[in-house]
Amino acid sequence: MKKLLLNSGLVLFLLAISFHPVWAQKKKTFQSAVIGFYNQENLFDTINDPKINDEEFLPDGTNRWNTAKYEHKLKHMSEAISKVGLSFNPDGLAVLGISEIENKKVIEDLVSQPALKDRNYQIVHYNSPDRRGVDVALIYNPKYLKVLHTKSVRLHVEGMPHFRTRDQLVVEGSLLGENIYFIVNHWPSRYGGEKRSRPLRDAAAALTRHIADSIMAMNPKAKIIAMGDLNDNPNNESVLKIMRAVGNERDMKGNDFYNPMFKLYKSGIGTTAWRDTWSLFDQMLLSPGLLSKNYSTWEFFKVEVFNKPFLLQKDGKYKGYPFRSFAGGAWQGGYSDHFPVFVVLIREVK
């Protein structure tokens, strides 16, 4: 049984807890927070930035990117974001990591769209050295999160002094009075082939692992969510062996992370598709501090890939794929080539 109650804009779950045997036959009240990630698929403005390679997203570029397309993209992406997580909280996403955004201005344009404006989303963003100029960022509802500290961490790859990619964004915040950390990622792509590019993602995973270990060295029970487009699946070595994000809580050792998306991947669920093969590159990895199961503090409850019908291509050779903005260089007028993903955190209200 599940009943939703409103209290100061928060969703309170009144549950006859059946998913945990200790709570069988007992009714408890919970509040929720929805945390997500969404690759925006090339959210560029129409203005030339001479410091980056944004030429294809200019009015005279290969994509014929113009104000009408930009505004269409903003409207679609904001509407998609506004719908994520509503089944668990009427306020939707409390926190959202995003990638493939050109600069802070496009994020400001995104969160000021009618579908999102009332949520008053705030922004954490740093410019990255990526040659295409795309960055990662975090938007958050100040009703839920108070940002305490932020930093942008650069990835350096041994033997490749000129390699440039997205920085990793680290945000420490207070989620309704409780400390939590977010690490937002967009690991290097598979350009040139999975095997050839693998060392770059391994290096990115090692950096994320180092950041997490540094946090847990100060507080072994720290609540950390490492999220992002990892350009690898849950069973690839970067995620499973280097990041040490395992798919079964019983297999966790020491400071291993839990990857709740492993089971989704094994069941055939993905976030992006290429040549009729689904990949689950967009992931939410959880530190042990989110898994104690006593629910007196924020704990992991559920993970989902937000793959609703309106985000799917309806016809053609890409039917059933994510309904993206461009495909084969042609304007499709969709959303993104990735689906959003999210986790739900809950804690008991005394």
LOPA-540038 format. One record per residue (C-alpha): residue number from 0; residue in one letter; x, y, z. Coordinates in nm, 4 decimals. Example, Ala and Ser with C-alpha at 12.3 -4.5 7.8 and 13.67 -1.06 7.14 Angstrom:
2
+------+------+----------+----------+----------+
| resi | resn |       xx |       yy |       zz |
+------+------+----------+----------+----------+
|    0 |    A |   1.2300 |  -0.4500 |   0.7800 |
|    1 |    S |   1.3670 |  -0.1060 |   0.7140 |
+------+------+----------+----------+----------+
This chain:
350
+------+------+----------+----------+----------+
| resi | resn |       xx |       yy |       zz |
+------+------+----------+----------+----------+
|    0 |    M |   0.0000 |   0.0000 |   0.0000 |
|    1 |    K |   0.1332 |   0.3444 |  -0.0824 |
|    2 |    K |  -0.0328 |   0.6747 |  -0.0091 |
|    3 |    L |   0.1138 |   1.0134 |  -0.0963 |
|    4 |    L |   0.0753 |   1.2948 |   0.1531 |
|    5 |    L |   0.1851 |   1.6555 |   0.1065 |
|    6 |    N |   0.3747 |   1.8370 |   0.3782 |
|    7 |    S |   0.5523 |   2.1654 |   0.2977 |
|    8 |    G |   0.5816 |   2.0573 |  -0.0649 |
|    9 |    L |   0.7481 |   1.7253 |   0.0153 |
|   10 |    V |   0.6099 |   1.3859 |  -0.0654 |
|   11 |    L |   0.5539 |   1.1697 |   0.2397 |
|   12 |    F |   0.5180 |   0.8004 |   0.1815 |
|   13 |    L |   0.2798 |   0.6130 |   0.4103 |
|   14 |    L |   0.3801 |   0.2563 |   0.3507 |
|   15 |    A |   0.2946 |  -0.0840 |   0.4782 |
|   16 |    I |   0.6579 |  -0.1693 |   0.4184 |
|   17 |    S |   0.6715 |  -0.4930 |   0.2234 |
|   18 |    F |   1.0085 |  -0.4471 |   0.0517 |
|   19 |    H |   1.1970 |  -0.4917 |   0.3770 |
|   20 |    P |   1.1030 |  -0.7888 |   0.5976 |
|   21 |    V |   1.1956 |  -0.6121 |   0.9212 |
|   22 |    W |   0.9186 |  -0.3600 |   0.8591 |
|   23 |    A |   0.6462 |  -0.6027 |   0.7624 |
|   24 |    Q |   0.3055 |  -0.5073 |   0.9006 |
|   25 |    K |   0.4326 |  -0.1683 |   1.0146 |
|   26 |    K |   0.3326 |   0.1728 |   0.8796 |
|   27 |    K |   0.5949 |   0.4433 |   0.8606 |
|   28 |    T |   0.6040 |   0.7864 |   0.7043 |
|   29 |    F |   0.8825 |   0.8880 |   0.4672 |
|   30 |    Q |   0.9951 |   1.1921 |   0.2716 |
|   31 |    S |   1.1637 |   1.1630 |  -0.0663 |
|   32 |    A |   1.4235 |   1.3371 |  -0.2783 |
|   33 |    V |   1.4742 |   1.2602 |  -0.6480 |
|   34 |    I |   1.8298 |   1.2860 |  -0.7854 |
|   35 |    G |   1.8923 |   1.2503 |  -1.1588 |
|   36 |    F |   2.1291 |   1.2810 |  -1.4517 |
|   37 |    Y |   2.0549 |   1.3762 |  -1.8123 |
|   38 |    N |   2.2861 |   1.4123 |  -2.1130 |
|   39 |    Q |   2.1504 |   1.7128 |  -2.3026 |
|   40 |    E |   2.2875 |   1.6093 |  -2.6452 |
|   41 |    N |   2.4738 |   1.9160 |  -2.7627 |
|   42 |    L |   2.2927 |   2.2028 |  -2.5951 |
|   43 |    F |   2.4779 |   2.4829 |  -2.7756 |
|   44 |    D |   2.3811 |   2.8443 |  -2.8215 |
|   45 |    T |   2.4019 |   3.0112 |  -3.1651 |
|   46 |    I |   2.6937 |   3.2416 |  -3.0842 |
|   47 |    N |   3.0446 |   3.1678 |  -3.2049 |
|   48 |    D |   3.2977 |   3.1134 |  -2.9272 |
|   49 |    P |   3.6475 |   3.1379 |  -3.0806 |
|   50 |    K |   3.7997 |   2.9435 |  -2.7889 |
|   51 |    I |   3.6141 |   2.6201 |  -2.8700 |
|   52 |    N |   3.5123 |   2.4101 |  -3.1683 |
|   53 |    D |   3.1436 |   2.5040 |  -3.1888 |
|   54 |    E |   3.1320 |   2.5725 |  -3.5630 |
|   55 |    E |   2.8812 |   2.2971 |  -3.6441 |
|   56 |    F |   2.6316 |   2.4613 |  -3.4071 |
|   57 |    L |   2.6251 |   2.8002 |  -3.5757 |
|   58 |    P |   2.3726 |   2.9352 |  -3.8283 |
|   59 |    D |   2.6187 |   2.8734 |  -4.1140 |
|   60 |    G |   2.7503 |   2.5473 |  -3.9672 |
|   61 |    T |   2.6773 |   2.1927 |  -4.0792 |
|   62 |    N |   2.3760 |   2.1669 |  -3.8472 |
|   63 |    R |   2.2336 |   2.5038 |  -3.9571 |
|   64 |    W |   2.1835 |   2.5760 |  -3.5889 |
|   65 |    N |   1.9642 |   2.8818 |  -3.5417 |
|   66 |    T |   1.7462 |   3.0560 |  -3.2848 |
|   67 |    A |   1.4334 |   2.8599 |  -3.3765 |
|   68 |    K |   1.6092 |   2.5249 |  -3.3295 |
|   69 |    Y |   1.7762 |   2.6418 |  -3.0092 |
|   70 |    E |   1.4466 |   2.7557 |  -2.8583 |
|   71 |    H |   1.2792 |   2.4319 |  -2.9695 |
|   72 |    K |   1.5574 |   2.2339 |  -2.8026 |
|   73 |    L |   1.5258 |   2.4325 |  -2.4783 |
|   74 |    K |   1.1492 |   2.3795 |  -2.4701 |
|   75 |    H |   1.1780 |   2.0052 |  -2.5264 |
|   76 |    M |   1.4583 |   1.9471 |  -2.2790 |
|   77 |    S |   1.2913 |   2.1520 |  -2.0058 |
|   78 |    E |   0.9627 |   1.9670 |  -2.0526 |
|   79 |    A |   1.1395 |   1.6315 |  -2.0276 |
|   80 |    I |   1.3239 |   1.7380 |  -1.7127 |
|   81 |    S |   1.0019 |   1.8665 |  -1.5571 |
|   82 |    K |   0.8428 |   1.5204 |  -1.5812 |
|   83 |    V |   1.1245 |   1.3128 |  -1.4282 |
|   84 |    G |   1.0472 |   1.1702 |  -1.0860 |
|   85 |    L |   0.6950 |   1.3081 |  -1.0475 |
|   86 |    S |   0.5683 |   0.9662 |  -0.9398 |
|   87 |    F |   0.7831 |   0.9971 |  -0.6280 |
|   88 |    N |   0.7680 |   1.3692 |  -0.5553 |
|   89 |    P |   0.5393 |   1.6396 |  -0.6994 |
|   90 |    D |   0.8363 |   1.8777 |  -0.6996 |
|   91 |    G |   1.0166 |   1.6471 |  -0.9398 |
|   92 |    L |   1.3945 |   1.6515 |  -0.9395 |
|   93 |    A |   1.5626 |   1.8010 |  -0.6359 |
|   94 |    V |   1.9038 |   1.7683 |  -0.8028 |
|   95 |    L |   2.0017 |   1.7011 |  -1.1644 |
|   96 |    G |   2.3464 |   1.6477 |  -1.3117 |
|   97 |    I |   2.3715 |   1.7427 |  -1.6795 |
|   98 |    S |   2.6293 |   1.7056 |  -1.9551 |
|   99 |    E |   2.6915 |   1.8275 |  -2.3103 |
|  100 |    I |   2.6110 |   2.1894 |  -2.2335 |
|  101 |    E |   2.8196 |   2.4633 |  -2.3938 |
|  102 |    N |   2.8271 |   2.7229 |  -2.1162 |
|  103 |    K |   2.6435 |   2.8625 |  -1.8175 |
|  104 |    K |   2.4203 |   3.0809 |  -2.0343 |
|  105 |    V |   2.2514 |   2.7825 |  -2.2002 |
|  106 |    I |   2.1790 |   2.6373 |  -1.8556 |
|  107 |    E |   2.0279 |   2.9686 |  -1.7474 |
|  108 |    D |   1.8107 |   2.9632 |  -2.0591 |
|  109 |    L |   1.7132 |   2.6028 |  -1.9828 |
|  110 |    V |   1.6040 |   2.6532 |  -1.6213 |
|  111 |    S |   1.4143 |   2.9728 |  -1.7092 |
|  112 |    Q |   1.1833 |   2.7862 |  -1.9485 |
|  113 |    P |   0.8136 |   2.7853 |  -1.8480 |
|  114 |    A |   0.8225 |   2.4130 |  -1.7587 |
|  115 |    L |   1.0981 |   2.4697 |  -1.4994 |
|  116 |    K |   1.0811 |   2.8346 |  -1.3997 |
|  117 |    D |   0.8667 |   2.7817 |  -1.0890 |
|  118 |    R |   1.1223 |   2.5412 |  -0.9414 |
|  119 |    N |   1.3830 |   2.8172 |  -0.9136 |
|  120 |    Y |   1.6664 |   2.5818 |  -1.0110 |
|  121 |    Q |   2.0123 |   2.7119 |  -0.9226 |
|  122 |    I |   2.3302 |   2.6268 |  -1.1134 |
|  123 |    V |   2.6781 |   2.4956 |  -1.0361 |
|  124 |    H |   2.9001 |   2.5146 |  -1.3443 |
|  125 |    Y |   3.2666 |   2.5466 |  -1.4399 |
|  126 |    N |   3.4137 |   2.5768 |  -1.7879 |
|  127 |    S |   3.6021 |   2.2646 |  -1.8951 |
|  128 |    P |   3.8978 |   2.2376 |  -2.1358 |
|  129 |    D |   3.7063 |   2.0036 |  -2.3707 |
|  130 |    R |   3.7865 |   2.0929 |  -2.7317 |
|  131 |    R |   3.4193 |   2.1022 |  -2.8292 |
|  132 |    G |   3.3505 |   2.3217 |  -2.5288 |
|  133 |    V |   3.0952 |   2.0930 |  -2.3653 |
|  134 |    D |   3.0840 |   2.0807 |  -1.9859 |
|  135 |    V |   2.9065 |   1.9089 |  -1.7003 |
|  136 |    A |   2.6978 |   2.0981 |  -1.4467 |
|  137 |    L |   2.4532 |   2.0551 |  -1.1616 |
|  138 |    I |   2.1153 |   2.2218 |  -1.1223 |
|  139 |    Y |   1.9320 |   2.2021 |  -0.7919 |
|  140 |    N |   1.6142 |   2.3115 |  -0.6203 |
|  141 |    P |   1.7163 |   2.5333 |  -0.3249 |
|  142 |    K |   1.4040 |   2.4144 |  -0.1454 |
|  143 |    Y |   1.5878 |   2.0829 |  -0.1037 |
|  144 |    L |   1.9608 |   2.1444 |  -0.1402 |
|  145 |    K |   2.1912 |   2.4026 |   0.0094 |
|  146 |    V |   2.5283 |   2.4029 |  -0.1655 |
|  147 |    L |   2.8213 |   2.4142 |   0.0755 |
|  148 |    H |   3.1270 |   2.3662 |  -0.1441 |
|  149 |    T |   3.2071 |   2.3047 |  -0.5108 |
|  150 |    K |   3.5149 |   2.2315 |  -0.7176 |
|  151 |    S |   3.6065 |   2.1245 |  -1.0679 |
|  152 |    V |   3.8672 |   1.8485 |  -1.0973 |
|  153 |    R |   4.0769 |   1.8114 |  -1.4124 |
|  154 |    L |   4.1617 |   1.4766 |  -1.5694 |
|  155 |    H |   4.5270 |   1.4322 |  -1.6643 |
|  156 |    V |   4.6261 |   1.1194 |  -1.8571 |
|  157 |    E |   4.9826 |   0.9971 |  -1.8232 |
|  158 |    G |   5.1770 |   1.0281 |  -2.1470 |
|  159 |    M |   4.9116 |   1.2496 |  -2.3063 |
|  160 |    P |   4.9935 |   1.6065 |  -2.2009 |
|  161 |    H |   4.7670 |   1.7591 |  -2.4662 |
|  162 |    F |   4.4606 |   1.5475 |  -2.3920 |
|  163 |    R |   4.1578 |   1.7586 |  -2.3039 |
|  164 |    T |   3.8191 |   1.6428 |  -2.1821 |
|  165 |    R |   3.5421 |   1.7377 |  -1.9423 |
|  166 |    D |   3.6326 |   1.8200 |  -1.5826 |
|  167 |    Q |   3.4627 |   1.6260 |  -1.3042 |
|  168 |    L |   3.2324 |   1.8402 |  -1.0917 |
|  169 |    V |   3.2237 |   1.7826 |  -0.7155 |
|  170 |    V |   2.9448 |   1.9401 |  -0.5115 |
|  171 |    E |   2.9049 |   1.9116 |  -0.1360 |
|  172 |    G |   2.5623 |   2.0094 |  -0.0098 |
|  173 |    S |   2.3044 |   1.9805 |   0.2632 |
|  174 |    L |   1.9990 |   1.7870 |   0.1460 |
|  175 |    L |   1.7264 |   1.9046 |   0.3834 |
|  176 |    G |   1.9814 |   1.9288 |   0.6628 |
|  177 |    E |   2.1910 |   1.6205 |   0.5823 |
|  178 |    N |   2.5353 |   1.6239 |   0.4209 |
|  179 |    I |   2.5672 |   1.4688 |   0.0750 |
|  180 |    Y |   2.8176 |   1.4757 |  -0.2129 |
|  181 |    F |   2.7649 |   1.4647 |  -0.5885 |
|  182 |    I |   3.0313 |   1.3844 |  -0.8483 |
|  183 |    V |   2.9092 |   1.4703 |  -1.1996 |
|  184 |    N |   3.0899 |   1.2993 |  -1.4871 |
|  185 |    H |   3.1077 |   1.2776 |  -1.8621 |
|  186 |    W |   3.3895 |   1.0306 |  -1.9223 |
|  187 |    P |   3.5789 |   1.0254 |  -2.2563 |
|  188 |    S |   3.3892 |   0.8864 |  -2.5533 |
|  189 |    R |   3.4514 |   0.5692 |  -2.7510 |
|  190 |    Y |   3.5717 |   0.7685 |  -3.0501 |
|  191 |    G |   3.8282 |   0.5574 |  -3.2356 |
|  192 |    G |   3.6854 |   0.2351 |  -3.0966 |
|  193 |    E |   3.6058 |   0.0961 |  -2.7517 |
|  194 |    K |   3.9384 |  -0.0826 |  -2.7049 |
|  195 |    R |   4.1555 |   0.2013 |  -2.8289 |
|  196 |    S |   3.9783 |   0.4613 |  -2.6144 |
|  197 |    R |   3.9449 |   0.2402 |  -2.3053 |
|  198 |    P |   4.2537 |   0.3781 |  -2.1225 |
|  199 |    L |   4.0950 |   0.7242 |  -2.1232 |
|  200 |    R |   3.7826 |   0.6036 |  -1.9446 |
|  201 |    D |   3.9927 |   0.3936 |  -1.7093 |
|  202 |    A |   4.1819 |   0.7105 |  -1.6186 |
|  203 |    A |   3.8542 |   0.8979 |  -1.5666 |
|  204 |    A |   3.7252 |   0.6176 |  -1.3437 |
|  205 |    A |   4.0462 |   0.6279 |  -1.1399 |
|  206 |    L |   3.9971 |   1.0009 |  -1.0878 |
|  207 |    T |   3.6354 |   0.9556 |  -0.9741 |
|  208 |    R |   3.7484 |   0.6789 |  -0.7401 |
|  209 |    H |   4.0212 |   0.9037 |  -0.5990 |
|  210 |    I |   3.7717 |   1.1834 |  -0.5350 |
|  211 |    A |   3.5348 |   0.9438 |  -0.3584 |
|  212 |    D |   3.8159 |   0.7900 |  -0.1509 |
|  213 |    S |   3.9300 |   1.1366 |  -0.0439 |
|  214 |    I |   3.5803 |   1.2173 |   0.0789 |
|  215 |    M |   3.5431 |   0.8853 |   0.2621 |
|  216 |    A |   3.8862 |   0.9264 |   0.4213 |
|  217 |    M |   3.7372 |   1.2246 |   0.6044 |
|  218 |    N |   3.4031 |   1.0536 |   0.6665 |
|  219 |    P |   3.3767 |   0.6768 |   0.6050 |
|  220 |    K |   2.9966 |   0.7023 |   0.6142 |
|  221 |    A |   2.9766 |   0.9861 |   0.3624 |
|  222 |    K |   2.6774 |   0.9788 |   0.1310 |
|  223 |    I |   2.8089 |   1.0112 |  -0.2254 |
|  224 |    I |   2.6335 |   0.9844 |  -0.5599 |
|  225 |    A |   2.8701 |   0.9574 |  -0.8574 |
|  226 |    M |   2.6608 |   1.0151 |  -1.1683 |
|  227 |    G |   2.7078 |   1.0732 |  -1.5350 |
|  228 |    D |   2.7459 |   0.9575 |  -1.8904 |
|  229 |    L |   3.0343 |   0.7158 |  -1.8387 |
|  230 |    N |   3.0501 |   0.5968 |  -2.2019 |
|  231 |    D |   3.0893 |   0.2490 |  -2.0544 |
|  232 |    N |   2.8408 |  -0.0094 |  -1.9339 |
|  233 |    P |   2.8111 |  -0.1338 |  -1.5747 |
|  234 |    N |   3.0156 |  -0.4444 |  -1.6559 |
|  235 |    N |   3.3094 |  -0.2630 |  -1.8179 |
|  236 |    E |   3.6357 |  -0.2542 |  -1.6265 |
|  237 |    S |   3.6271 |   0.1230 |  -1.5723 |
|  238 |    V |   3.3049 |   0.0943 |  -1.3717 |
|  239 |    L |   3.3297 |  -0.2529 |  -1.2222 |
|  240 |    K |   3.7012 |  -0.2848 |  -1.1452 |
|  241 |    I |   3.8477 |   0.0665 |  -1.1255 |
|  242 |    M |   3.5517 |   0.2589 |  -0.9851 |
|  243 |    R |   3.4630 |  -0.0575 |  -0.7885 |
|  244 |    A |   3.0894 |  -0.0159 |  -0.8425 |
|  245 |    V |   2.9351 |  -0.3613 |  -0.8058 |
|  246 |    G |   2.5884 |  -0.4761 |  -0.8990 |
|  247 |    N |   2.5056 |  -0.6690 |  -0.5818 |
|  248 |    E |   2.5177 |  -0.5173 |  -0.2348 |
|  249 |    R |   2.6292 |  -0.8534 |  -0.0926 |
|  250 |    D |   2.9453 |  -0.8358 |  -0.3063 |
|  251 |    M |   3.0513 |  -0.4973 |  -0.1694 |
|  252 |    K |   3.3795 |  -0.4857 |   0.0212 |
|  253 |    G |   3.5240 |  -0.1913 |   0.2096 |
|  254 |    N |   3.4430 |   0.1312 |   0.0252 |
|  255 |    D |   3.3027 |  -0.0335 |  -0.2868 |
|  256 |    F |   3.0198 |   0.1563 |  -0.4525 |
|  257 |    Y |   2.6849 |  -0.0002 |  -0.5353 |
|  258 |    N |   2.5620 |   0.0241 |  -0.8937 |
|  259 |    P |   2.1822 |  -0.0235 |  -0.8849 |
|  260 |    M |   2.1746 |  -0.0002 |  -1.2646 |
|  261 |    F |   2.3637 |  -0.3260 |  -1.3120 |
|  262 |    K |   2.0434 |  -0.5284 |  -1.2861 |
|  263 |    L |   1.8678 |  -0.2982 |  -1.5339 |
|  264 |    Y |   2.1518 |  -0.3470 |  -1.7806 |
|  265 |    K |   2.1419 |  -0.7243 |  -1.7410 |
|  266 |    S |   1.7693 |  -0.7181 |  -1.8134 |
|  267 |    G |   1.8282 |  -0.5368 |  -2.1437 |
|  268 |    I |   1.7401 |  -0.1812 |  -2.0391 |
|  269 |    G |   1.9601 |   0.0937 |  -2.1807 |
|  270 |    T |   1.9869 |   0.4706 |  -2.2014 |
|  271 |    T |   2.1280 |   0.5061 |  -2.5519 |
|  272 |    A |   2.1287 |   0.2925 |  -2.8659 |
|  273 |    W |   2.3649 |   0.2465 |  -3.1567 |
|  274 |    R |   2.3419 |  -0.0063 |  -3.4415 |
|  275 |    D |   2.0522 |  -0.1881 |  -3.2752 |
|  276 |    T |   2.2476 |  -0.2357 |  -2.9531 |
|  277 |    W |   2.1422 |  -0.0763 |  -2.6260 |
|  278 |    S |   2.4009 |   0.0593 |  -2.3843 |
|  279 |    L |   2.3481 |   0.1818 |  -2.0306 |
|  280 |    F |   2.6132 |   0.4529 |  -2.0243 |
|  281 |    D |   2.4200 |   0.6884 |  -1.7939 |
|  282 |    Q |   2.4610 |   0.5643 |  -1.4393 |
|  283 |    M |   2.4067 |   0.6544 |  -1.0727 |
|  284 |    L |   2.6667 |   0.4996 |  -0.8398 |
|  285 |    L |   2.6097 |   0.5001 |  -0.4625 |
|  286 |    S |   2.8509 |   0.4952 |  -0.1700 |
|  287 |    P |   2.7924 |   0.2554 |   0.1228 |
|  288 |    G |   2.6614 |   0.5465 |   0.3304 |
|  289 |    L |   2.3387 |   0.5385 |   0.1289 |
|  290 |    L |   2.2695 |   0.1707 |   0.1944 |
|  291 |    S |   2.2370 |   0.1235 |   0.5723 |
|  292 |    K |   1.8649 |   0.0404 |   0.5407 |
|  293 |    N |   1.7674 |   0.1985 |   0.8717 |
|  294 |    Y |   1.6104 |   0.4952 |   0.6861 |
|  295 |    S |   1.6659 |   0.7335 |   0.9750 |
|  296 |    T |   1.8845 |   0.9260 |   0.7268 |
|  297 |    W |   1.8722 |   0.9523 |   0.3484 |
|  298 |    E |   1.8893 |   0.6034 |   0.1960 |
|  299 |    F |   1.8610 |   0.4582 |  -0.1531 |
|  300 |    F |   1.5079 |   0.3429 |  -0.2397 |
|  301 |    K |   1.4773 |   0.3033 |  -0.6172 |
|  302 |    V |   1.6502 |   0.3627 |  -0.9502 |
|  303 |    E |   1.4855 |   0.4139 |  -1.2900 |
|  304 |    V |   1.5638 |   0.4893 |  -1.6507 |
|  305 |    F |   1.3120 |   0.7521 |  -1.7572 |
|  306 |    N |   1.2231 |   0.6098 |  -2.1006 |
|  307 |    K |   0.8649 |   0.7265 |  -2.1393 |
|  308 |    P |   0.6960 |   0.6978 |  -2.4837 |
|  309 |    F |   0.7256 |   1.0679 |  -2.5648 |
|  310 |    L |   1.1055 |   1.0307 |  -2.5526 |
|  311 |    L |   1.1050 |   0.7517 |  -2.8137 |
|  312 |    Q |   1.1428 |   0.7765 |  -3.1901 |
|  313 |    K |   0.8000 |   0.6815 |  -3.3278 |
|  314 |    D |   0.8887 |   0.5558 |  -3.6770 |
|  315 |    G |   1.1612 |   0.5014 |  -3.9335 |
|  316 |    K |   1.4823 |   0.3019 |  -3.9061 |
|  317 |    Y |   1.5429 |   0.4369 |  -3.5546 |
|  318 |    K |   1.1982 |   0.3494 |  -3.4205 |
|  319 |    G |   1.2177 |   0.2799 |  -3.0470 |
|  320 |    Y |   1.5506 |   0.4631 |  -3.0084 |
|  321 |    P |   1.5740 |   0.7825 |  -2.8031 |
|  322 |    F |   1.4043 |   1.0636 |  -2.9974 |
|  323 |    R |   1.7050 |   1.2876 |  -3.0504 |
|  324 |    S |   1.7657 |   1.6357 |  -3.1858 |
|  325 |    F |   1.9813 |   1.5207 |  -3.4776 |
|  326 |    A |   2.0249 |   1.1824 |  -3.6459 |
|  327 |    G |   2.2583 |   1.1229 |  -3.9377 |
|  328 |    G |   2.3209 |   1.4974 |  -3.9489 |
|  329 |    A |   1.9510 |   1.5719 |  -4.0069 |
|  330 |    W |   1.7352 |   1.7749 |  -3.7704 |
|  331 |    Q |   1.4809 |   1.5514 |  -3.5949 |
|  332 |    G |   1.3368 |   1.8019 |  -3.3475 |
|  333 |    G |   1.3447 |   1.5550 |  -3.0598 |
|  334 |    Y |   1.5026 |   1.5603 |  -2.7167 |
|  335 |    S |   1.8316 |   1.3785 |  -2.6600 |
|  336 |    D |   2.0117 |   1.0666 |  -2.7762 |
|  337 |    H |   2.0165 |   0.9580 |  -2.4095 |
|  338 |    F |   1.7361 |   0.8891 |  -2.1629 |
|  339 |    P |   1.7441 |   1.0540 |  -1.8194 |
|  340 |    V |   1.8156 |   0.8354 |  -1.5163 |
|  341 |    F |   1.7316 |   0.8953 |  -1.1520 |
|  342 |    V |   1.7443 |   0.7535 |  -0.8019 |
|  343 |    V |   1.4939 |   0.8109 |  -0.5246 |
|  344 |    L |   1.6245 |   0.8673 |  -0.1727 |
|  345 |    I |   1.3913 |   0.8356 |   0.1246 |
|  346 |    R |   1.4137 |   0.8825 |   0.5003 |
|  347 |    E |   1.1710 |   0.8315 |   0.7808 |
|  348 |    V |   0.9815 |   1.1268 |   0.9217 |
|  349 |    K |   0.9436 |   1.0885 |   1.2949 |
+------+------+----------+----------+----------+
